Amino acid sequence: MTEDVLTASDYEVPGPGQHRVRIEEVEKRDGRFGPYYRLGTKVIGGEFDGLWVSFVASAKLSPAAKLRIAIENILDRKLRKGEKFSPKRDLVGLEAIAEVSNTTEDERTYANIDQFFPLPPEHEENGANVTNLREAQKAASEASGYVEGEEEPLPDYNE
């Protein structure tokens, strides 16, 4: 009879900041305060590539609801009044920029998504490998000739 040997591993989470993520799973669950959705995402690119991070929000789509704001930011459009939306069907496979925060409890660090941002247009049009919003902003400023931290030159009206 062969004995199983297991190897202990550390619990890894993405660090705080903005990360490009792909929504891998959407689950509706029953919680203490009512039903909620958990969006399971994986970080794409960068030093945290492949790590999971979740977003949790109550199952409401009122105008100020956390879930609705997240959906509208992922889709980069507003939901119309009366629009039917299936988080599982309509979100799995989509990508966005996630603002991740870390909390530590009982010597264990947890990562959660605070909010989403749409992918920058530069990523979608050029197929660039933008992994966070700051990279997108830097790429856009380089394309325009503007150097971050410097003032843009004033136009020369004497020409």
Secondary structure, 3 states (H helix, E strand, C coil): CCCCCCCCCCCCCCCCEEEEEEEEEEEEEEECCEEEEEEEEEECCCCCCCCEEEEEEECCCCCCCHHHHHHHHHHCCCCCCCCCCCHHHHHCCCEEEEEEEEEEECCEEEEEEEEEECCCHHHHHHCCCCCCHHHHHHHHHHHHCCCCCCCCCCCCCCC
